[in-house]
Amino acid sequence: MTDNEKIMSYIGETPSDLVFWSFRYFLGRRTIHANVFAQNLAKAYPYLDDVTQSMIKREIERAIELDDLGDECDKEVWLDVLRNISIKFN
């Protein structure tokens, strides 16, 4: 078993699981790290499985409804993520 396989055996079944749980942690946070994660998430999004893509899109939309995207700068980056994934993948 490779090191990556060992890591994933503790965290989830696929790398998409790890990305989703990281996304859950960062959504709504008020740190520069949330911005960095969101920018990288937009790049990784096409490589995630369909279920994870759908859950991420739905949770960002829900956070918008609840006005729970963090500070203004954080809000802008999450809105950019949603715009990018909506344009590229719909």
C-alpha positions as CSV (number, residue, x, y, z in Angstrom):
1,M,0.0,0.0,0.0
2,T,1.4,3.4,-1.0
3,D,1.6,6.3,1.5
4,N,-1.3,8.0,-0.4
5,E,-3.4,4.9,-0.1
6,K,-2.7,4.7,3.6
7,I,-3.7,8.4,4.1
8,M,-6.9,7.9,2.1
9,S,-7.8,4.8,4.1
10,Y,-8.0,7.0,7.2
11,I,-9.7,10.0,5.6
12,G,-12.1,8.8,3.0
13,E,-12.6,6.5,0.0
14,T,-11.4,9.0,-2.6
15,P,-9.4,12.3,-2.9
16,S,-12.8,13.9,-3.6
17,D,-13.8,13.0,0.0
18,L,-10.8,14.8,1.3
19,V,-11.4,17.9,-0.8
20,F,-15.1,18.0,0.3
21,W,-14.3,17.9,4.0
22,S,-11.7,20.5,3.5
23,F,-14.2,22.6,1.6
24,R,-16.6,22.2,4.5
25,Y,-14.0,23.5,6.9
26,F,-13.1,26.6,4.8
27,L,-16.6,27.7,3.7
28,G,-17.5,30.7,5.8
29,R,-14.1,31.1,7.5
30,R,-12.6,34.5,7.7
31,T,-8.9,33.9,6.9
32,I,-6.6,34.3,3.9
33,H,-6.4,30.5,3.9
34,A,-10.1,30.3,2.9
35,N,-9.3,32.5,-0.1
36,V,-6.4,30.3,-1.1
37,F,-8.4,27.1,-0.7
38,A,-11.3,28.5,-2.7
39,Q,-9.0,29.6,-5.6
40,N,-7.5,26.2,-5.7
41,L,-10.9,24.5,-5.4
42,A,-12.0,26.2,-8.6
43,K,-9.0,24.7,-10.4
44,A,-9.5,21.2,-8.9
45,Y,-13.3,21.2,-9.4
46,P,-13.3,19.5,-12.8
47,Y,-11.4,16.6,-11.4
48,L,-13.7,15.9,-8.5
49,D,-16.4,13.2,-8.8
50,D,-19.9,14.3,-9.8
51,V,-21.4,13.8,-6.4
52,T,-18.8,16.0,-4.7
53,Q,-19.2,18.6,-7.4
54,S,-22.9,18.7,-6.8
55,M,-22.5,18.9,-3.0
56,I,-20.0,21.7,-3.2
57,K,-22.1,23.7,-5.6
58,R,-25.2,23.2,-3.5
59,E,-23.5,24.2,-0.3
60,I,-22.0,27.4,-1.7
61,E,-25.5,28.3,-3.0
62,R,-26.9,27.6,0.5
63,A,-24.3,29.7,2.2
64,I,-25.2,32.6,-0.2
65,E,-28.9,32.2,0.9
66,L,-27.8,32.3,4.6
67,D,-25.2,35.1,4.0
68,D,-22.6,32.8,5.5
69,L,-19.7,33.2,3.2
70,G,-17.4,35.0,5.6
71,D,-16.1,38.5,5.3
72,E,-16.6,40.6,2.1
73,C,-13.2,39.4,0.6
74,D,-14.1,35.8,1.4
75,K,-17.6,36.3,-0.1
76,E,-16.1,37.5,-3.3
77,V,-13.8,34.5,-3.8
78,W,-16.7,32.0,-3.1
79,L,-18.9,33.8,-5.5
80,D,-16.1,33.6,-8.1
81,V,-15.8,29.9,-7.5
82,L,-19.6,29.5,-8.0
83,R,-19.5,31.6,-11.2
84,N,-16.5,29.7,-12.5
85,I,-18.0,26.3,-11.9
86,S,-21.4,27.3,-13.2
87,I,-19.9,28.7,-16.4
88,K,-17.6,25.8,-17.1
89,F,-19.7,22.9,-16.0
90,N,-23.3,23.7,-16.8
